[in-house]
Amino acid sequence: MRKICIIRVLRVLFLITLLASFFITAPEIALAQSPEVTTVFIVRHAEKDKLPCTRSDPSCEFECNVCLSSAGRARAEQLVHVLAEAKINAIYSTKTHRTKETAEPLLDFLKSQVPQVRLHEYESAQEVAEKVQREHAGQRLLIVSHSGMVENIIEQLNGDKKACPIGYDYDNLCVVIRDGSGETETIHLHYGTPSPRISIQ
């Protein structure tokens, strides 16, 4: 019961900080420190282009080689604006260019402050969820994923894939807060330019 109460308090503090941040020029997310609490930010990659990009990778098929559009690159910069002060310890991305390009601006910023911050690759929701729990307890992470995988990652972390439904929109920011006993709280937020509520592109 005590740990559940701690989660509730953290959630309230988080929401207060977040709401306050959206009324200033440079919105930032900052969370209270706690050695027992793991905080995972999860986003879908930003807007993608319609054609493969010039970044060559022989191991990637067409879909892997699709990069971000100009709108997507702008959103990736907006993600830096939101998470710059969240004290992210590590970033996870699939091998696709569009997830890596979404993560890179934040990674570059974080490495300028803390050089040991790294970008890790993963292939499945189960794999990344297991790594979060096994290797990053008590830390804060960003996971950049795909529309068909975000909800599966959330399900692996908290048991409820519908706790943060994202559909095919790009502006969703899901936050899973997990304490040492495995109790979780999931918060569904939005960031950056509002994404048109449309079907898959």
C-alpha positions as CSV (number, residue, x, y, z in Angstrom):
1,M,0.0,0.0,0.0
2,R,2.8,2.4,0.9
3,K,4.5,1.9,-2.5
4,I,1.2,2.4,-4.3
5,C,0.9,5.7,-2.4
6,I,4.4,6.7,-3.5
7,I,3.4,6.0,-7.1
8,R,0.3,8.2,-6.8
9,V,2.4,11.1,-5.2
10,L,4.9,10.8,-8.0
11,R,2.2,10.9,-10.6
12,V,0.7,14.1,-9.1
13,L,4.1,15.7,-8.9
14,F,4.8,14.7,-12.5
15,L,1.5,16.1,-13.8
16,I,2.0,19.4,-11.9
17,T,5.4,19.8,-13.3
18,L,4.2,18.9,-16.8
19,L,1.3,21.3,-16.8
20,A,3.4,24.1,-15.5
21,S,6.0,23.4,-18.2
22,F,3.5,23.9,-21.0
23,F,2.8,27.4,-19.9
24,I,6.4,28.6,-20.2
25,T,8.4,29.3,-23.3
26,A,10.6,26.2,-23.0
27,P,8.5,23.2,-21.8
28,E,10.5,20.6,-19.9
29,I,9.7,17.4,-18.0
30,A,11.5,17.0,-14.7
31,L,10.8,14.2,-12.2
32,A,11.5,13.7,-8.5
33,Q,14.5,11.5,-7.9
34,S,13.8,8.1,-6.4
35,P,16.2,5.1,-6.4
36,E,13.3,2.6,-6.5
37,V,11.3,4.2,-9.4
38,T,12.0,3.4,-13.0
39,T,10.5,5.9,-15.5
40,V,10.1,4.9,-19.1
41,F,9.1,7.4,-21.8
42,I,7.8,5.8,-25.0
43,V,7.1,7.5,-28.3
44,R,6.3,6.4,-31.8
45,H,8.9,7.6,-34.3
46,A,8.2,11.0,-35.8
47,E,6.6,11.7,-39.2
48,K,8.3,9.6,-41.9
49,D,9.1,10.3,-45.5
50,K,7.4,8.4,-48.3
51,L,10.6,7.3,-50.0
52,P,13.8,5.6,-48.7
53,C,16.5,8.0,-47.7
54,T,20.1,8.2,-48.8
55,R,21.5,6.7,-45.6
56,S,22.7,3.3,-47.0
57,D,22.4,0.1,-44.9
58,P,22.6,-3.2,-46.9
59,S,20.9,-5.1,-44.1
60,C,17.8,-2.9,-44.3
61,E,14.9,-3.5,-46.6
62,F,12.8,-0.6,-48.0
63,E,10.7,0.0,-44.9
64,C,13.9,0.1,-42.7
65,N,15.4,2.8,-45.0
66,V,12.6,5.2,-44.8
67,C,13.8,8.4,-43.0
68,L,12.0,11.3,-41.3
69,S,10.3,14.0,-43.3
70,S,10.9,17.7,-42.5
71,A,7.9,17.6,-40.2
72,G,9.4,14.5,-38.5
73,R,12.8,16.2,-38.0
74,A,11.0,19.2,-36.5
75,R,9.2,16.8,-34.1
76,A,12.5,15.2,-33.1
77,E,13.7,18.6,-32.0
78,Q,10.5,19.2,-30.1
79,L,11.2,15.9,-28.2
80,V,14.5,17.4,-27.0
81,H,12.6,20.5,-25.9
82,V,10.3,18.3,-23.7
83,L,12.8,15.7,-22.3
84,A,16.0,17.8,-22.0
85,E,15.7,18.0,-18.2
86,A,14.2,14.5,-17.6
87,K,17.6,13.1,-16.8
88,I,17.4,10.3,-19.3
89,N,20.0,7.6,-18.6
90,A,19.6,5.6,-21.9
91,I,17.7,5.5,-25.2
92,Y,16.4,2.5,-27.0
93,S,15.5,2.4,-30.7
94,T,14.9,-0.2,-33.3
95,K,17.4,-0.5,-36.2
96,T,15.2,1.6,-38.6
97,H,16.4,5.0,-39.7
98,R,13.2,6.7,-38.7
99,T,13.4,5.6,-35.0
100,K,17.1,6.4,-34.8
101,E,16.5,9.9,-36.4
102,T,13.8,10.6,-33.9
103,A,16.2,9.7,-31.0
104,E,19.3,11.3,-32.3
105,P,18.7,15.0,-31.5
106,L,18.0,14.1,-27.8
107,L,20.9,11.7,-27.8
108,D,23.3,14.4,-29.0
109,F,22.0,16.8,-26.4
110,L,22.3,14.3,-23.6
111,K,25.8,13.2,-24.6
112,S,26.9,16.8,-24.5
113,Q,25.9,16.8,-20.8
114,V,26.6,13.1,-19.9
115,P,28.9,11.4,-22.4
116,Q,28.1,7.9,-21.3
117,V,24.5,8.1,-22.4
118,R,24.1,5.5,-25.2
119,L,21.6,4.5,-27.9
120,H,20.7,0.8,-27.7
121,E,19.0,-1.2,-30.4
122,Y,16.2,-3.7,-29.8
123,E,14.0,-5.9,-32.0
124,S,10.9,-6.8,-30.0
125,A,8.7,-5.5,-27.3
126,Q,9.6,-8.4,-25.0
127,E,13.3,-7.8,-25.5
128,V,13.3,-4.1,-24.6
129,A,10.9,-4.6,-21.7
130,E,13.2,-7.3,-20.2
131,K,16.2,-5.0,-20.6
132,V,14.4,-2.1,-18.9
133,Q,13.6,-4.3,-15.9
134,R,17.0,-6.2,-15.8
135,E,19.5,-3.4,-16.6
136,H,17.8,-0.1,-15.9
137,A,16.0,-0.4,-12.5
138,G,15.7,3.0,-10.9
139,Q,16.7,4.9,-14.1
140,R,14.8,7.0,-16.7
141,L,14.7,5.8,-20.3
142,L,13.3,6.8,-23.7
143,I,12.1,4.1,-26.0
144,V,11.4,5.1,-29.7
145,S,9.3,2.5,-31.4
146,H,6.5,1.9,-34.0
147,S,2.8,2.2,-34.1
148,G,2.4,-1.6,-34.0
149,M,4.8,-2.0,-31.1
150,V,4.3,0.8,-28.6
151,E,1.2,-0.7,-27.0
152,N,3.0,-4.1,-26.8
153,I,5.9,-2.6,-25.0
154,I,3.5,-1.0,-22.5
155,E,1.7,-4.3,-22.0
156,Q,5.1,-5.9,-21.2
157,L,5.8,-3.2,-18.6
158,N,2.4,-2.8,-17.0
159,G,0.1,-5.6,-18.2
160,D,-2.3,-3.3,-20.0
161,K,-1.7,-2.4,-23.6
162,K,-4.6,0.0,-23.7
163,A,-3.3,2.2,-20.9
164,C,-1.8,4.5,-23.6
165,P,-3.4,3.9,-27.0
166,I,-1.6,5.8,-29.7
167,G,-3.1,4.6,-33.0
168,Y,-1.1,6.0,-35.9
169,D,-0.6,9.5,-34.4
170,Y,2.9,10.9,-33.9
171,D,2.4,13.3,-30.9
172,N,1.8,10.7,-28.2
173,L,4.1,10.5,-25.2
174,C,3.4,7.5,-23.0
175,V,5.1,7.4,-19.5
176,V,5.2,4.2,-17.5
177,I,6.3,4.7,-13.9
178,R,7.3,1.4,-12.2
179,D,8.3,1.0,-8.5
180,G,10.6,-1.6,-7.0
181,S,7.7,-4.0,-6.3
182,G,6.4,-3.9,-9.8
183,E,3.5,-1.6,-9.2
184,T,3.0,0.7,-12.2
185,E,1.3,3.9,-13.2
186,T,0.9,4.9,-16.9
187,I,0.3,8.4,-18.1
188,H,-0.8,9.4,-21.6
189,L,0.5,12.8,-22.8
190,H,1.0,14.6,-26.1
191,Y,4.0,16.7,-27.2
192,G,5.0,18.9,-30.1
193,T,2.8,19.8,-33.0
194,P,-0.6,18.2,-32.7
195,S,-0.8,15.2,-35.0
196,P,-3.9,14.9,-37.3
197,R,-6.1,12.1,-36.2
198,I,-5.9,10.0,-39.4
199,S,-5.6,6.4,-40.3
200,I,-2.3,4.7,-41.2
201,Q,-0.2,6.4,-43.9
